[in-house]
Amino acid sequence: MAKPAPLSPLAPARFPDLPPIAGVRLATAEAGIRYKGRTDVLMALFDPGTTVAGVFTRSKCPSAPVDWCRAALKHGTARTLVVNSGNANAFTGLKGRQAVELTAEIAAKAAGCRPEEVYLASTGVIGEPLDASKFAGVLDETAGRAAPGAFEAAAQAIMTTDTFPKGATASVDLGGVPVTIAGIAKGAGMIMPDMATMLSFVFTDAPIAAPVLQALLSKGVVDSFNAVTVDSDTSTSDTLLLFATGKAAAAPITELGDPRLKPFARALDAVLLDLAQQVARDGEGARKFVTVAVTGATSKRAARRVAMSIANSPLVKTAIAGEDANWGRVVMAVGKAGERAERDRLSIFFGDIRVAVEGARDPAYDEAATSAYMKGQEILLRVDLGLGRARDRVFTCDLTKEYVAINGDYRS
């Protein structure tokens, strides 16, 4: 197995201080699924009455755990979550389905709940059968150790090619009652969300009914995890789950029209965006965090497609890695996006520096100033289409030689 990649230069200085969430207990374990000498299983236990919402990959080849969770969501409640790293349990046929069933049985027994209240997620190598019997030796003991907090250890247990654990939190007033949101995520490669390999689990003590929780999550993912790309590849295993324990002393929210939801939704969106941006900052081999903003579009959909065309272009991403403001490659990416674009209305900016306008290089273009800007770790690439008022933005990273090395050695 390849050696772990060095810490991303875009990593935060430290893991954030995530407060405990009432009704949530966490523990990790070593099951030896693929990695040796490190934790590779996360177990979360939830108090009775916990509601759940989820969004998943749109891949036509989803993993067995994704299929399991989609079915379990119909019940709207959760008592435990089990996540493993090292094996995605994807493209494993009947063996994969049997593995999730066995895992759910083992987890349900350990948690004292029904199998349909168990949620599962797996990440790692695709196409290799998962030996679910390994959970039998650890989940009972793990459930006995579960305790509030421990989010950093939880985030570390689900890492694969990640170089740092990812977490985010927010507090908000829910009609006079303080509530807390805390979330963790993993993801560094195979990231092109279509719902980002990407797993994320968010927890809150707010009392919110499952249908309302689902609506909030489905909306919040659009401009967070669905606005991130590392390499244009959508995983078989993408899973984002939101659990609400209802332990905060507030009246339950059962309707989307409840005015208390607005500040909660803003706080949830902030947590999702923070986690999504951390995924881009930990892109495999990344050295630069890139925001691609498109303005002057005819619709948000058009702006998103143009932004993703730029963000996913290997030529654009390698130019950024080489600190080269090669705006010709941006023109190429705009032109191939499949959305309306007019060459002579197009403006391109690197940061605040306009490099191209009206179908040609900006007359005031300064190569030295632009080159100096490109040496920074955070790059804003902005395109104005000059066609309308709609806008959108996505997040990505540069494409370096390290990306090839990591993925060339992934299974070896």
C-alpha positions in Angstrom: 0.0 0.0 0.0 1.3 3.5 -0.9 2.6 5.7 1.9 0.2 8.4 3.2 0.5 11.6 1.4 2.0 14.6 3.2 -0.3 17.1 4.9 -1.9 19.4 2.4 -0.5 22.9 2.5 -4.1 24.1 2.4 -5.0 22.3 5.6 -6.4 24.3 8.5 -4.1 24.9 11.4 -6.0 22.5 13.6 -9.2 20.5 13.8 -12.1 22.8 15.0 -13.5 22.5 18.5 -16.7 20.6 17.8 -19.0 20.6 20.9 -20.8 17.4 21.9 -24.4 17.0 20.5 -26.9 15.9 23.0 -28.2 12.4 22.0 -25.1 11.5 19.9 -22.3 9.2 21.1 -19.3 8.3 19.0 -16.5 5.7 19.1 -13.9 4.3 16.6 -12.2 1.0 16.2 -9.6 -1.0 14.3 -11.2 -3.8 12.3 -8.3 -4.4 9.9 -10.5 -4.1 6.8 -7.7 -2.8 4.7 -5.4 -0.5 6.8 -3.1 -1.8 9.5 -2.3 0.1 12.7 -5.1 2.7 12.4 -8.8 3.1 13.1 -11.0 2.2 10.2 -14.5 2.0 11.7 -16.7 4.7 13.1 -19.9 4.0 15.1 -22.4 6.6 16.1 -25.2 5.9 18.5 -28.4 8.0 18.6 -31.0 8.4 21.3 -34.6 7.2 20.4 -36.5 9.7 18.4 -33.6 10.8 16.2 -34.7 11.8 12.7 -32.6 11.5 9.6 -32.2 12.9 6.1 -29.8 12.0 3.3 -28.6 12.7 -0.2 -26.5 10.2 -2.2 -24.6 9.8 -5.4 -26.4 9.8 -8.7 -24.0 7.3 -10.1 -25.8 4.5 -11.9 -23.4 2.1 -10.2 -24.0 2.9 -6.5 -22.5 1.0 -3.6 -24.4 -1.5 -1.6 -24.4 0.8 1.5 -26.0 3.6 -0.6 -28.8 1.2 -1.7 -29.3 0.2 2.0 -29.5 3.8 3.2 -31.9 4.9 0.5 -34.2 2.1 1.7 -33.8 2.9 5.4 -34.6 6.6 4.8 -38.2 5.7 4.2 -38.5 5.0 7.9 -37.2 8.5 8.8 -35.5 7.5 12.1 -32.0 6.4 13.1 -30.4 4.7 16.1 -26.9 4.0 14.8 -24.5 4.8 12.0 -21.5 2.5 11.0 -18.9 3.7 8.6 -15.8 1.9 7.4 -12.8 3.0 5.4 -10.6 1.0 3.1 -13.3 -0.9 1.2 -16.2 0.8 -0.6 -18.3 -2.3 -0.9 -19.2 -1.2 -4.4 -19.6 -3.3 -7.5 -19.6 -6.4 -5.3 -22.9 -7.9 -6.4 -24.8 -10.3 -4.1 -21.8 -10.5 -1.8 -22.1 -6.7 -1.3 -25.8 -6.9 -0.4 -25.1 -9.8 2.0 -22.3 -7.8 3.6 -24.6 -4.8 4.3 -27.3 -7.1 5.7 -24.8 -8.8 8.0 -23.3 -5.5 9.1 -26.8 -4.1 9.9 -27.6 -7.1 11.9 -24.4 -6.9 13.9 -24.8 -3.1 14.4 -28.5 -3.5 15.4 -27.6 -6.0 18.1 -24.8 -3.8 19.4 -27.0 -0.7 19.5 -30.2 -2.4 20.7 -32.3 -1.4 17.7 -33.9 -2.7 14.5 -31.8 -3.2 11.4 -33.9 -0.6 9.5 -32.7 2.0 12.1 -29.0 1.3 11.1 -27.3 3.5 8.5 -24.2 2.3 6.7 -21.4 4.0 4.6 -18.2 2.6 3.2 -15.3 4.2 1.4 -12.2 2.9 -0.3 -11.3 0.4 -3.0 -14.2 -0.5 -5.5 -14.8 -4.0 -6.6 -13.4 -6.0 -3.7 -15.8 -7.9 -1.4 -16.1 -6.6 2.1 -15.6 -9.1 4.9 -18.5 -8.0 7.2 -17.7 -10.7 9.7 -14.9 -8.4 10.9 -17.6 -6.1 12.4 -18.7 -8.9 14.7 -15.5 -8.7 16.6 -15.6 -4.9 17.2 -19.0 -3.3 17.2 -20.3 -4.6 20.6 -17.1 -3.4 22.3 -17.2 -0.1 20.3 -20.8 0.6 21.3 -19.9 0.1 24.9 -17.2 2.8 24.6 -19.3 5.3 22.7 -19.3 8.8 24.3 -20.3 12.4 23.5 -17.8 14.4 21.4 -14.7 12.6 19.9 -15.5 14.2 16.5 -11.8 14.4 15.5 -11.2 10.7 16.1 -14.4 10.0 14.2 -13.2 12.1 11.2 -9.8 10.4 11.2 -11.3 6.9 11.2 -13.1 7.5 7.9 -10.2 8.9 6.0 -8.7 7.2 2.9 -6.3 9.4 0.8 -7.3 12.5 2.9 -4.4 14.3 4.5 -6.4 15.8 7.3 -9.7 15.2 9.2 -12.5 17.6 8.3 -15.0 19.1 10.7 -17.2 22.2 11.1 -19.8 23.5 13.6 -22.3 26.3 14.1 -24.6 27.4 16.9 -28.0 29.0 16.2 -31.0 30.3 18.1 -34.1 28.2 17.4 -37.0 30.4 18.7 -35.1 31.4 21.8 -33.5 28.0 22.4 -29.8 27.5 21.5 -29.1 24.5 19.2 -25.9 23.2 17.8 -24.8 21.7 14.5 -21.6 19.7 14.1 -20.4 17.8 11.0 -17.5 15.7 9.7 -16.5 14.8 6.2 -13.9 12.8 4.2 -12.9 13.2 0.6 -9.8 14.0 -1.5 -10.2 12.2 -4.8 -13.0 10.9 -7.0 -14.7 14.1 -6.3 -17.3 15.5 -8.7 -20.5 15.6 -6.7 -23.7 14.8 -8.3 -26.3 14.6 -5.5 -18.9 14.5 -3.8 -15.0 9.6 -2.8 -17.1 11.9 -0.4 -18.8 11.0 2.9 -20.2 13.5 5.3 -22.2 13.2 8.5 -23.9 16.1 10.2 -25.5 16.1 13.6 -27.8 18.5 15.5 -29.9 18.5 18.7 -32.7 20.5 17.0 -36.1 18.8 17.0 -37.0 18.7 13.3 -39.2 16.2 11.5 -37.6 14.0 8.9 -39.5 15.5 5.8 -38.4 19.0 6.9 -34.9 17.9 7.5 -34.8 16.3 4.1 -35.9 19.5 2.4 -33.3 21.5 4.2 -30.5 19.1 3.3 -31.5 18.7 -0.4 -31.5 22.5 -0.8 -28.3 23.0 1.2 -26.2 20.6 -0.8 -26.7 22.5 -4.1 -24.3 25.3 -3.3 -22.0 23.3 -1.1 -21.1 19.7 -1.8 -22.6 19.9 -5.3 -20.4 22.9 -6.0 -17.1 21.1 -5.4 -15.0 19.2 -7.9 -11.4 17.8 -7.6 -11.1 15.6 -10.7 -14.6 15.4 -12.4 -15.2 11.8 -11.2 -18.4 11.0 -9.3 -18.0 8.3 -6.7 -20.1 5.2 -6.3 -20.3 5.9 -2.6 -21.2 9.5 -2.0 -23.3 9.8 1.1 -24.4 12.8 3.1 -26.5 12.1 6.2 -28.0 14.6 8.6 -29.2 13.4 12.0 -31.4 15.4 14.4 -31.8 14.1 17.9 -34.4 16.5 19.1 -32.8 16.9 22.5 -32.8 20.7 22.4 -35.6 22.1 24.6 -37.6 23.6 21.7 -41.0 22.8 20.3 -40.7 20.4 17.3 -40.6 21.8 13.8 -42.9 19.9 11.6 -43.6 22.4 8.8 -41.3 24.0 6.3 -43.1 27.3 6.8 -42.0 27.5 10.5 -40.2 30.9 10.8 -37.6 29.4 13.2 -36.2 27.4 10.3 -34.6 30.4 8.5 -31.7 30.9 10.9 -31.2 27.2 11.3 -31.1 26.7 7.5 -28.4 29.4 7.2 -26.3 27.8 9.9 -26.7 24.4 8.3 -25.7 25.8 4.9 -22.6 27.4 6.5 -21.5 24.0 8.0 -22.1 22.2 4.7 -20.1 24.8 2.7 -17.2 24.7 5.2 -17.0 20.9 4.9 -17.3 21.0 1.1 -14.5 23.6 0.8 -12.3 21.5 3.1 -12.7 18.6 0.6 -11.5 20.8 -2.2 -8.6 22.0 0.0 -7.6 18.4 0.5 -7.8 17.5 -3.2 -5.3 14.8 -4.0 -1.9 16.5 -4.5 -3.5 19.9 -4.3 -1.4 23.0 -3.7 -3.9 25.7 -4.5 -7.5 26.2 -3.6 -9.5 27.7 -6.5 -12.8 29.5 -6.7 -14.3 29.7 -10.1 -17.0 32.4 -10.3 -19.2 33.0 -13.4 -21.3 36.1 -13.7 -23.3 37.6 -16.5 -25.0 34.3 -17.4 -28.5 33.8 -18.6 -29.4 31.4 -15.8 -27.8 29.9 -12.7 -27.8 26.6 -14.4 -25.8 28.0 -17.3 -23.4 29.7 -14.9 -22.9 26.4 -13.1 -22.2 24.5 -16.2 -19.6 27.0 -17.4 -18.0 27.2 -14.0 -17.7 23.4 -13.8 -16.3 23.2 -17.3 -13.5 25.5 -16.2 -13.0 23.8 -12.9 -12.8 20.4 -14.4 -10.4 21.3 -17.3 -7.1 19.5 -16.8 -5.5 22.3 -18.9 -6.8 25.0 -16.7 -5.9 23.1 -13.5 -2.4 22.3 -14.6 -1.8 25.9 -15.7 -2.8 27.0 -12.2 -0.5 24.4 -10.7 2.3 25.9 -12.8 1.3 29.4 -11.7 0.6 30.4 -15.3 -2.3 32.7 -16.0 -3.1 31.0 -19.3 -6.4 32.6 -19.9 -6.6 31.0 -23.4 -7.4 27.7 -21.6 -10.2 29.5 -19.8 -11.6 30.6 -23.1 -11.5 27.0 -24.3 -13.4 25.8 -21.3 -16.1 28.4 -21.6 -16.5 27.6 -25.3 -16.9 23.8 -24.8 -19.4 24.1 -21.9 -22.4 23.8 -24.1 -24.0 27.0 -22.9 -24.4 30.3 -24.7 -21.3 32.4 -24.9 -20.2 35.3 -27.1 -16.5 35.7 -27.6 -16.6 39.5 -27.9 -18.7 39.9 -24.6 -16.4 37.7 -22.5 -14.2 39.1 -19.7 -11.8 37.0 -17.7 -10.2 37.9 -14.4 -7.5 36.3 -12.2 -8.3 37.9 -8.8 -8.9 41.5 -9.5 -6.8 41.6 -12.6 -8.7 41.6 -15.9 -6.6 39.6 -18.4 -9.0 39.5 -21.3 -11.9 41.6 -22.6 -14.0 42.0 -25.7 -12.5 39.0 -27.5 -8.8 39.9 -26.9 -6.1 40.3 -24.3 -6.8 43.3 -22.0 -4.8 46.3 -23.3 -3.7 47.0 -19.7 -2.6 43.4 -19.0 0.4 43.3 -16.7 2.3 39.9 -16.9 4.4 40.6 -13.8 1.4 41.5 -11.6 -0.6 38.5 -12.8 2.3 36.1 -12.3 2.7 37.4 -8.8 -1.0 36.8 -8.1 -0.7 33.2 -9.4 1.9 32.3 -6.8 -0.7 32.6 -4.0 -2.3 29.5 -2.4 -5.9 30.8 -3.0 -6.9 31.7 -6.6 -10.1 33.4 -7.7 -10.8 32.9 -11.4 -13.8 35.0 -12.6 -15.5 35.0 -15.9 -18.2 37.4 -16.9 -20.2 36.2 -19.9 -21.9 39.6 -20.5 -25.2 38.0 -21.4 -27.4 38.4 -18.3 -27.6 38.8 -14.6 -27.3 35.2 -13.3 -24.2 34.0 -11.5 -22.8 30.9 -9.7 -19.5 29.7 -8.3 -17.8 26.4 -7.7 -14.7 25.3 -5.8 -11.8 23.2 -7.0 -8.0 22.8 -6.7 -5.0 22.6 -9.0 -3.9 19.4 -10.7 -0.3 18.4 -9.8 2.1 15.5 -10.4 1.2 14.2 -6.9 -2.4 13.5 -8.1 -1.0 11.1 -10.7 1.4 9.5 -8.1 -1.4 9.0 -5.5 -3.8 7.4 -8.0 -1.2 5.4 -9.9 -0.3 3.6 -6.6 -3.8 3.5 -5.0 -4.3 -0.3 -5.0 -0.6 -1.2 -4.8 
